[in-house]
């Protein structure tokens, strides 16, 4: 698994896990905005420069992140911050190896079935890729439409998104989608002693908000919060808020690292 490393050699370690279908480049705002910490930023299996580490599964990714923390985090423990599919990996990691996690932030981890999930067979996912990606792989207009509409990725990341869009294969797309849709709360979360913050956007889908509450309820002492939008934002923009609102995201991470008060834009999320 490819990993970038940044920051001081004597600082606490944070591991940032990106969303499905992306790469470590999605965490650039955190690398730039949190220079006082030791940062480990992997490309998850079957993503980016870890493309040959296949197939992607959440359990396999969690096991690799556990080994990464043991080998390269200062003191063999780290704060783990995951978003979307990276948040699902974080939840799996907490169940698999809670001893390596100092603290955790779980941002928008889907743990419930979405409406119509029963139709998401491997064949259906592969055909959706053939119909919506393969014919348009070199279409700049289609790529940008997906970047802004479906992913909520800011223009500053267009080169990274373009490269990822063109490098995604039918197999990797299928693995990532199916793992995302099939993930449920794993056994063992009751053993977690690390402080855990589960968050999602105020305007995200009801199933994601309910999933956030579920994650917090399954982990002793965990807290569930929602992020209030500062302006009119799409669901995708609220989901990928580490890129669309990096200052707020970084302030949240810094507050969680220091056990300080969370930013005012985060409010408790109720069931």
Buried (B, 14 or more C-beta within 10 A) or exposed (E): BBBBEBBEEEBBBBBBBBBBBBBBBBBBBBBEBBEEBBBBBBBBBBBBBBBEBBBBBBBBBBBBBBEBBBEBBBEEBBBBBBBBBBBBBBBBBBBBBBBBBBBBBBBBBBBBEBEEEEEBEEEEBBEBBEEEBEEBEEEEEBBBEBBBEEBBBBEEBBEBBBEBBEEBBBBBBBBBBBBBBBBEBBEBBEEBEBBBBBBBBBBBBEBBBBBBBBBBBBBEEBBBBBBBBEEEBBBBBBBBBBBBBBEBBBBBBBBBBEEEEBBEBBEEBEE
